[in-house]
C-alpha cells in the first residue's frame, strides 16, 4: 500500500480551522464542493485533516483559503486566478468604481456583524468578521484607496478594528484586544474624527478598567467625553454610559448616577435600526440600562439592581438583545448574593451559565466559574444549591475538554 506523504493539505486546514475557533462540524457545513454547492459530513473533514483523503480541486482549495484565511501559497497556489473574470484589472476603469461599491458593501457587513453580536452565538459574528479582515488586508497589501476615498476607508477600517477588539474579548484574548484598540486609536488619529477618537479611547478605557487601572480608565473616558462634545449625540450617549460604569467601579456613587442619567437622556438619539447608524455607535438603550444595573452593584445598592429587573427585561426583549440578556442574569445573581439570598443567587447564576453556553462566548462562560468561586470564598460552599452548581460546572468543563480533544 502506498504510504501517505508527510505533508498534506489537511495539516494546513486543521491548523487554520482551530485558529478560527471552528469545529469540524462547523467547517463541514460551509465546505465548498468541487462541483459547486457546499456541505459535507464532519467525517469527511476529519479524513482530510488526517490525510486519509486528498484534495485535488483548485476550486475547493481556493474557497477554503477564503473561508479559513489561508494564504494561497500554503496550498501551492498563486494569488493570480486565471479563472476569475472579475479581477480588478479586467473591470472598467481598473475597478475604481468597484472600490467604491466594495466599501459600501463593507459598511453593510459591519452593521450586519454588530447585529449578529447582539442576537446570535459569538462564532456567527466571528465568521463574518473574518471576511471583513480578508477584505481590508487585501486593500492594505494590493489596492490602497485614492485620496478621495481615504476618509471613508479609514472610518470603516476603524470600525473593523473595533469589531476585532470586542471579539478578542469574547474569546478571552484580552492583551490582543488592547493591541487592537490601540491600532483603532492610531487609525482614528489619522482620520482626525472626534467621534472615532472618542470611541477608540472608550474601548481602551474599558480594557484598562478590566485590568484594574481604574484611574487611567477614568482619565481616558473623561477625555473621550470631552471629545464627544464635538461628536453626534449617540457617541456622547455611548461614552457617558461607559464612564458611569467606571465611576461606579471606583465607588463614586454620585458621579455614577449623574453620568448614567446623562447617558439615558442622550440615549433617545440612538438608532434603533443599525443599518441607519451612520455614526458607527451600534449601541442600545438596554446597554445603558445594563450599565446602570452593574453600577448599582458596584456602589453597594443591590436592591436597586433587582428593582430594574422588569424594566430592563422588557427593553431587552424589545430590542432582541440576546447578548445582554445573557449578561444581565449575572447581575441578578450578584445582587441576590449581596442580599444573602443564596438559593435565588444560584438560580440566576445557572440561568447566566446556560445562556452564556448558548452564546458560545468563552469570556461569558468563564465568569460563571468566577462567580462560583466567589460564592465559595464567601462561605457558601456547603450550601446544597452551591454544591449542585459546582457539580454542573465541573461536568460542563469536562465535556468541553473532551470535545476539544476530539477535534
C-alpha angles and dihedrals in degrees: 000000000000112000119235118250117257090240126044138160091259091070091058092044094051092048092050093044092054091046088055091050092240125145122223088252092055093048090047090059093059099031109138114233119219092235094047132274128071139255136073134173120280087238088061090054090048091052091050092049092049092048095246090121126041124216113224101165116099087198092059092045093050092048091048088051089057095046096046099032093242118164107243092232089068086066092044091252132131124239086235111085110196090191093060109094092184098067108142092245089060094051126091111275091011088289097298093136088047089057090060092046091048093053090051090050090048089054090055090049091051089055090047093052093051090051091049089052090058098043110027144047113286097253092063091061091042093055093052091044091057089059089056091048092053091049095052092043088056090050091051095048104034115007116035115186125256119253089257091059098038097098093049090046095049093048091052091045090053088052090053092048089051091052091048090052096052092045091051086056090052088057093044094249092137099160090051089049091056091049090050093050090049087055089050089052091053090050089049091052091051089050093046093211115146092209094054092043091052091048093050093048090049091054092049090049093052091053091046089053090049088055092051098257095127097159091052090047092052092049092052094045092049089052088049090050090053090050090049089065085074093045135074117283096253089063089051090051091052095048095045091049092057092040089057089053093054093045087055092047087054090052096249100139096174098052090041092057095043095047094046090049088054091049091051092051091049090042091078086075094058115114114250091200113056091206087068094048100110090164093064092233099129092184131134139211089247088059089059091048089050091055088051090051092049092044094056089057092050092053093046100255100124096159090060089057090055091044088060092055099098095042095049094043090054091049093047092053091046091054095037088232100168094167094059091041085063096050099042091066088065089057089054091049092051092046094052091046090053089052092049095249095134101166091050090045092054092048090054091046090052090050089051092049094048091049092045089053090053089049088052092216113148088199092058095041092052090058090062089059091047090052092051089053090052091052091051093046090052090059102262097113093110095052107111094228090054091048090052091049090050091052092049093051092047091052090049091050093050091048091051092049090050090050092050091052091051091055 
